[in-house]
Amino acid sequence: MAPLSHSPLSSLAGKRLLLGVSAGIAAYKSALIVRLLKQAGCEVRVVMTEGAQAFITPLTLQALSGEPVRTSLLDPEAEAGMGHIELARWADAIVIAPATADLIARLVHGMADDLLTTLCLASEAPRLIAPAMNQAMWRHPATQRNVKQLATDGWQLIGPAAGDQACGDVGPGRMSEPAEILEAVTQSFVTKNFASPGSASASAPHVVVTAGPTREALDPVRYLSNHSSGKMGYALAAEAAAQGARVTLISGPVNLPTPQGVERLNVKPPYRCTKHRLSRPPKRRCLSAARR
Ligand SMILES: Cc1cc2nc3c(=O)[nH]c(=O)nc-3n(C[C@H](O)[C@H](O)[C@H](O)COP(=O)(O)O)c2cc1C
Protein backbone atom coordinates (compact mmCIF):
# COMPACT_ATOMS: atom_id res chain seq x y z
CA MET A 1 0.00 0.00 0.00
CA ALA A 2 1.16 3.57 -0.68
CA PRO A 3 2.18 5.49 2.42
CA LEU A 4 -0.74 6.97 4.30
CA SER A 5 0.76 10.44 4.46
CA HIS A 6 -0.88 12.56 1.76
CA SER A 7 -2.27 9.41 0.18
CA PRO A 8 -5.88 9.07 1.23
CA LEU A 9 -6.74 6.08 -0.92
CA SER A 10 -10.38 6.45 0.11
CA SER A 11 -10.58 9.34 -2.36
CA LEU A 12 -10.26 6.78 -5.19
CA ALA A 13 -13.19 4.60 -4.12
CA GLY A 14 -15.87 4.52 -6.82
CA LYS A 15 -13.81 6.60 -9.26
CA ARG A 16 -13.85 5.61 -12.94
CA LEU A 17 -10.35 5.32 -14.31
CA LEU A 18 -9.48 4.87 -17.93
CA LEU A 19 -6.02 3.34 -18.24
CA GLY A 20 -4.27 3.81 -21.58
CA VAL A 21 -1.43 1.42 -22.39
CA SER A 22 1.00 2.03 -25.24
CA ALA A 23 3.75 -0.01 -26.84
CA GLY A 24 6.65 0.25 -24.40
CA ILE A 25 8.55 -2.44 -22.60
CA ALA A 26 7.04 -1.21 -19.32
CA ALA A 27 3.58 -2.28 -20.53
CA TYR A 28 3.86 -5.42 -18.41
CA LYS A 29 3.66 -3.15 -15.34
CA SER A 30 0.23 -1.95 -16.39
CA ALA A 31 -1.14 -5.22 -15.00
CA LEU A 32 -0.01 -4.17 -11.53
CA ILE A 33 -1.43 -0.67 -12.03
CA VAL A 34 -4.83 -2.20 -12.79
CA ARG A 35 -4.57 -4.36 -9.66
CA LEU A 36 -3.69 -1.38 -7.45
CA LEU A 37 -6.49 0.77 -8.86
CA LYS A 38 -8.99 -2.03 -8.33
CA GLN A 39 -7.76 -2.56 -4.77
CA ALA A 40 -8.29 1.16 -4.17
CA GLY A 41 -11.93 0.72 -5.19
CA CYS A 42 -11.81 2.17 -8.73
CA GLU A 43 -13.72 0.99 -11.74
CA VAL A 44 -11.06 0.48 -14.38
CA ARG A 45 -11.36 0.25 -18.14
CA VAL A 46 -8.30 -0.33 -20.25
CA VAL A 47 -7.60 0.95 -23.76
CA MET A 48 -4.51 -0.36 -25.55
CA THR A 49 -2.76 0.87 -28.64
CA GLU A 50 -2.26 -1.67 -31.37
CA GLY A 51 1.44 -1.94 -30.54
CA ALA A 52 0.82 -2.41 -26.81
CA GLN A 53 -0.77 -5.76 -27.54
CA ALA A 54 2.65 -7.07 -28.60
CA PHE A 55 3.87 -6.44 -25.03
CA ILE A 56 0.93 -7.56 -22.88
CA THR A 57 -2.28 -9.27 -23.90
CA PRO A 58 -5.70 -7.65 -23.66
CA LEU A 59 -6.85 -10.88 -22.01
CA THR A 60 -4.58 -10.28 -19.00
CA LEU A 61 -5.83 -6.74 -18.51
CA GLN A 62 -9.42 -7.83 -19.08
CA ALA A 63 -9.10 -10.49 -16.39
CA LEU A 64 -7.60 -8.01 -13.92
CA SER A 65 -9.97 -5.13 -14.64
CA GLY A 66 -13.08 -7.28 -14.98
CA GLU A 67 -14.01 -5.26 -18.09
CA PRO A 68 -13.52 -5.86 -21.81
CA VAL A 69 -10.38 -4.16 -23.09
CA ARG A 70 -10.84 -1.80 -26.04
CA THR A 71 -8.14 -1.79 -28.71
CA SER A 72 -9.75 -0.51 -31.85
CA LEU A 73 -11.45 2.71 -32.89
CA LEU A 74 -13.06 1.36 -36.02
CA ASP A 75 -14.97 -1.39 -34.23
CA PRO A 76 -18.53 -1.60 -35.64
CA GLU A 77 -19.89 -3.44 -32.61
CA ALA A 78 -18.40 -1.19 -29.91
CA GLU A 79 -19.17 1.91 -31.95
CA ALA A 80 -22.85 1.07 -32.52
CA GLY A 81 -23.66 3.73 -29.91
CA MET A 82 -20.63 6.01 -30.44
CA GLY A 83 -18.66 3.96 -27.90
CA HIS A 84 -15.56 6.14 -27.96
CA ILE A 85 -17.49 9.26 -26.95
CA GLU A 86 -19.34 7.29 -24.30
CA LEU A 87 -16.03 6.01 -22.94
CA ALA A 88 -14.54 9.52 -22.97
CA ARG A 89 -17.50 10.80 -20.95
CA TRP A 90 -17.42 7.81 -18.60
CA ALA A 91 -13.92 8.50 -17.29
CA ASP A 92 -13.35 10.56 -14.14
CA ALA A 93 -9.68 10.57 -15.12
CA ILE A 94 -7.45 9.21 -17.86
CA VAL A 95 -4.11 7.70 -16.94
CA ILE A 96 -1.66 6.61 -19.62
CA ALA A 97 1.04 4.24 -18.38
CA PRO A 98 3.33 3.54 -20.05
CA ALA A 99 3.32 6.38 -22.56
CA THR A 100 5.70 5.95 -25.48
CA ALA A 101 7.57 8.78 -27.16
CA ASP A 102 5.42 8.13 -30.19
CA LEU A 103 2.13 8.40 -28.29
CA ILE A 104 3.29 11.57 -26.55
CA ALA A 105 4.13 13.14 -29.92
CA ARG A 106 0.71 12.23 -31.27
CA LEU A 107 -1.06 13.65 -28.23
CA VAL A 108 0.86 16.90 -28.51
CA HIS A 109 -0.36 17.34 -32.07
CA GLY A 110 -3.96 16.55 -31.20
CA MET A 111 -3.99 13.49 -33.41
CA ALA A 112 -6.89 11.09 -33.22
CA ASP A 113 -5.58 8.22 -35.29
CA ASP A 114 -6.44 5.41 -32.87
CA LEU A 115 -8.88 4.82 -30.03
CA LEU A 116 -6.60 6.07 -27.24
CA THR A 117 -5.65 9.37 -28.86
CA THR A 118 -9.25 9.94 -29.94
CA LEU A 119 -10.47 9.41 -26.38
CA CYS A 120 -7.90 11.84 -25.05
CA LEU A 121 -9.10 14.46 -27.49
CA ALA A 122 -12.76 13.82 -26.71
CA SER A 123 -12.44 13.81 -22.91
CA GLU A 124 -12.53 16.75 -20.55
CA ALA A 125 -11.44 14.64 -17.58
CA PRO A 126 -8.12 15.19 -15.79
CA ARG A 127 -5.30 13.43 -17.65
CA LEU A 128 -2.15 11.94 -16.22
CA ILE A 129 0.70 10.44 -18.18
CA ALA A 130 3.68 8.27 -17.20
CA PRO A 131 6.33 8.41 -19.94
CA ALA A 132 8.56 5.36 -20.38
CA MET A 133 11.38 5.11 -22.84
CA ASN A 134 15.10 4.75 -23.46
CA GLN A 135 17.15 7.54 -21.91
CA ALA A 136 18.30 8.92 -25.29
CA MET A 137 14.71 9.01 -26.52
CA TRP A 138 13.71 10.83 -23.33
CA ARG A 139 16.56 13.34 -23.57
CA HIS A 140 15.92 14.04 -27.26
CA PRO A 141 14.92 17.68 -27.81
CA ALA A 142 11.78 16.57 -29.64
CA THR A 143 10.58 14.54 -26.66
CA GLN A 144 11.52 17.31 -24.24
CA ARG A 145 9.57 19.82 -26.34
CA ASN A 146 6.63 17.46 -26.44
CA VAL A 147 6.41 16.79 -22.71
CA LYS A 148 6.67 20.50 -22.02
CA GLN A 149 3.75 21.06 -24.37
CA LEU A 150 1.74 18.29 -22.73
CA ALA A 151 2.19 19.96 -19.34
CA THR A 152 1.09 23.27 -20.85
CA ASP A 153 -1.97 21.51 -22.27
CA GLY A 154 -2.95 20.38 -18.78
CA TRP A 155 -1.50 16.89 -18.64
CA GLN A 156 -0.02 15.89 -15.31
CA LEU A 157 3.31 14.17 -15.83
CA ILE A 158 4.24 11.27 -13.59
CA GLY A 159 7.98 10.69 -13.65
CA PRO A 160 9.85 9.32 -15.43
CA ALA A 161 12.36 7.87 -13.00
CA ALA A 162 16.05 7.36 -13.67
CA GLY A 163 18.05 4.15 -13.35
CA ASP A 164 18.75 0.87 -15.11
CA GLN A 165 16.83 0.40 -18.33
CA ALA A 166 15.69 -2.76 -20.10
CA CYS A 167 18.00 -1.94 -23.04
CA GLY A 168 21.05 -1.86 -20.75
CA ASP A 169 21.34 1.94 -20.62
CA VAL A 170 21.28 3.86 -17.38
CA GLY A 171 19.52 7.22 -17.14
CA PRO A 172 16.15 8.96 -17.11
CA GLY A 173 13.15 7.43 -18.87
CA ARG A 174 12.09 4.51 -16.69
CA MET A 175 8.39 4.47 -16.00
CA SER A 176 7.54 5.43 -12.43
CA GLU A 177 6.66 2.45 -10.27
CA PRO A 178 2.96 1.43 -10.16
CA ALA A 179 2.67 2.48 -6.49
CA GLU A 180 3.94 5.96 -7.39
CA ILE A 181 1.46 6.16 -10.25
CA LEU A 182 -1.36 5.21 -7.86
CA GLU A 183 -0.17 7.91 -5.46
CA ALA A 184 -0.20 10.52 -8.24
CA VAL A 185 -3.71 9.51 -9.32
CA THR A 186 -4.91 9.70 -5.72
CA GLN A 187 -3.35 13.11 -5.27
CA SER A 188 -4.96 14.38 -8.46
CA PHE A 189 -8.40 13.64 -7.01
CA VAL A 190 -7.53 15.21 -3.66
CA THR A 191 -6.22 18.28 -5.47
CA LYS A 192 -9.24 18.44 -7.72
CA ASN A 193 -11.75 18.16 -4.88
CA PHE A 194 -9.97 20.35 -2.38
CA ALA A 195 -7.74 22.45 -4.54
CA SER A 196 -6.77 25.10 -2.03
CA PRO A 197 -6.98 25.85 1.65
CA GLY A 198 -10.45 27.07 2.42
CA SER A 199 -12.04 25.35 -0.59
CA ALA A 200 -14.13 23.05 1.62
CA SER A 201 -17.77 24.13 1.90
CA ALA A 202 -18.76 26.56 4.64
CA SER A 203 -20.85 23.86 6.34
CA ALA A 204 -17.91 21.41 6.46
CA PRO A 205 -16.60 20.55 9.90
CA HIS A 206 -13.46 22.38 10.93
CA VAL A 207 -10.73 20.04 12.07
CA VAL A 208 -7.67 21.28 13.92
CA VAL A 209 -4.67 18.99 14.04
CA THR A 210 -1.47 19.57 15.95
CA ALA A 211 1.61 17.81 14.72
CA GLY A 212 5.33 17.72 15.25
CA PRO A 213 7.51 18.27 18.28
CA THR A 214 7.36 21.03 20.86
CA ARG A 215 10.44 22.64 22.33
CA GLU A 216 10.76 24.05 25.79
CA ALA A 217 13.73 26.37 26.26
CA LEU A 218 15.96 25.63 29.21
CA ASP A 219 18.14 28.64 28.49
CA PRO A 220 18.98 30.64 25.33
CA VAL A 221 20.92 27.68 23.86
CA ARG A 222 19.41 24.43 25.12
CA TYR A 223 15.87 23.04 24.96
CA LEU A 224 13.79 20.03 25.94
CA SER A 225 11.97 18.36 23.01
CA ASN A 226 10.58 14.97 21.92
CA HIS A 227 11.02 12.61 18.99
CA SER A 228 7.75 13.47 17.20
CA SER A 229 8.12 13.16 13.40
CA GLY A 230 4.78 14.86 12.71
CA LYS A 231 3.88 12.15 10.19
CA MET A 232 0.78 10.92 11.97
CA GLY A 233 -0.68 14.41 12.34
CA TYR A 234 0.09 15.25 8.72
CA ALA A 235 -1.55 12.01 7.55
CA LEU A 236 -4.65 12.74 9.63
CA ALA A 237 -4.83 16.27 8.24
CA ALA A 238 -4.52 14.96 4.66
CA GLU A 239 -7.28 12.41 5.20
CA ALA A 240 -9.59 14.93 6.89
CA ALA A 241 -9.13 17.34 3.94
CA ALA A 242 -9.77 14.51 1.50
CA GLN A 243 -13.02 13.76 3.34
CA GLY A 244 -14.16 17.37 2.83
CA ALA A 245 -13.28 18.97 6.15
CA ARG A 246 -11.79 22.41 6.63
CA VAL A 247 -8.45 21.60 8.17
CA THR A 248 -6.01 23.71 10.14
CA LEU A 249 -2.71 22.05 10.80
CA ILE A 250 -0.70 23.56 13.62
CA SER A 251 2.80 22.33 13.04
CA GLY A 252 5.93 22.18 15.11
CA PRO A 253 9.35 22.26 13.42
CA VAL A 254 9.21 19.35 10.91
CA ASN A 255 10.38 18.96 7.34
CA LEU A 256 7.15 17.68 5.73
CA PRO A 257 5.19 19.10 2.78
CA THR A 258 1.81 20.64 3.56
CA PRO A 259 -1.00 18.27 2.47
CA GLN A 260 -3.31 19.51 -0.28
CA GLY A 261 -6.22 21.61 0.88
CA VAL A 262 -4.85 22.12 4.39
CA GLU A 263 -4.18 25.45 6.09
CA ARG A 264 -0.86 25.16 7.91
CA LEU A 265 0.26 27.34 10.77
CA ASN A 266 3.89 26.97 11.70
CA VAL A 267 4.46 27.28 15.41
CA LYS A 268 7.13 29.85 16.09
CA PRO A 269 9.81 29.55 18.78
CA PRO A 270 9.45 28.52 21.57
CA TYR A 271 7.42 25.92 19.55
CA ARG A 272 4.43 25.49 21.87
CA CYS A 273 1.19 24.45 20.13
CA THR A 274 -1.15 25.27 23.00
CA LYS A 275 -1.44 29.00 22.33
CA HIS A 276 -2.40 28.48 18.68
CA ARG A 277 -4.82 25.72 19.53
CA LEU A 278 -6.71 27.84 21.99
CA SER A 279 -6.66 31.06 19.98
CA ARG A 280 -8.30 29.41 16.93
CA PRO A 281 -11.11 27.27 18.35
CA PRO A 282 -12.93 25.21 15.71
CA LYS A 283 -16.67 25.72 15.55
CA ARG A 284 -17.78 22.15 15.01
CA ARG A 285 -15.08 19.60 15.68
CA CYS A 286 -11.53 19.37 16.97
CA LEU A 287 -8.94 16.68 16.59
CA SER A 288 -5.56 16.88 18.25
CA ALA A 289 -3.05 14.41 16.87
CA ALA A 290 -0.86 12.20 18.97
CA ARG A 291 2.70 13.30 18.49
CA ARG A 292 4.44 10.30 16.99
C1 LIG B 1 11.11 -4.27 -27.90
C2 LIG B 1 10.67 -2.86 -28.07
C3 LIG B 1 10.57 -2.06 -26.95
C4 LIG B 1 10.16 -0.74 -27.07
N1 LIG B 1 10.07 0.02 -25.95
C5 LIG B 1 9.71 1.31 -26.07
C6 LIG B 1 9.63 2.12 -24.90
O1 LIG B 1 9.87 1.68 -23.78
N2 LIG B 1 9.28 3.42 -25.05
C7 LIG B 1 8.98 3.96 -26.28
O2 LIG B 1 8.70 5.15 -26.34
N3 LIG B 1 9.02 3.20 -27.39
C8 LIG B 1 9.37 1.90 -27.31
N4 LIG B 1 9.43 1.13 -28.44
C9 LIG B 1 9.00 1.72 -29.72
C10 LIG B 1 7.47 1.75 -29.82
O3 LIG B 1 6.95 0.44 -29.66
C11 LIG B 1 7.03 2.35 -31.16
O4 LIG B 1 7.41 3.68 -31.21
C12 LIG B 1 5.55 2.21 -31.41
O5 LIG B 1 5.26 2.76 -32.67
C13 LIG B 1 4.73 2.94 -30.37
O6 LIG B 1 3.37 2.71 -30.63
P1 LIG B 1 2.20 3.35 -29.74
O7 LIG B 1 2.69 4.65 -29.26
O8 LIG B 1 1.03 3.47 -30.65
O9 LIG B 1 1.87 2.39 -28.65
C14 LIG B 1 9.83 -0.21 -28.35
C15 LIG B 1 9.91 -1.04 -29.45
C16 LIG B 1 10.32 -2.34 -29.32
C17 LIG B 1 10.42 -3.19 -30.55
The ligand as an ORCA input file, in Angstrom:
! r2SCAN-3c Opt
* xyz 0 1
  C      11.112     -4.273    -27.903
  C      10.665     -2.864    -28.069
  C      10.565     -2.063    -26.948
  C      10.163     -0.735    -27.070
  N      10.069      0.018    -25.949
  C       9.709      1.310    -26.069
  C       9.625      2.124    -24.898
  O       9.869      1.683    -23.782
  N       9.276      3.419    -25.052
  C       8.984      3.964    -26.280
  O       8.695      5.147    -26.343
  N       9.023      3.197    -27.388
  C       9.365      1.897    -27.311
  N       9.429      1.129    -28.438
  C       8.996      1.721    -29.715
  C       7.467      1.755    -29.821
  O       6.953      0.439    -29.660
  C       7.032      2.354    -31.162
  O       7.413      3.682    -31.208
  C       5.554      2.213    -31.411
  O       5.255      2.756    -32.670
  C       4.729      2.942    -30.368
  O       3.367      2.715    -30.625
  P       2.201      3.348    -29.735
  O       2.686      4.647    -29.256
  O       1.033      3.469    -30.654
  O       1.867      2.395    -28.649
  C       9.831     -0.208    -28.353
  C       9.908     -1.038    -29.454
  C      10.324     -2.338    -29.320
  C      10.419     -3.189    -30.553
*
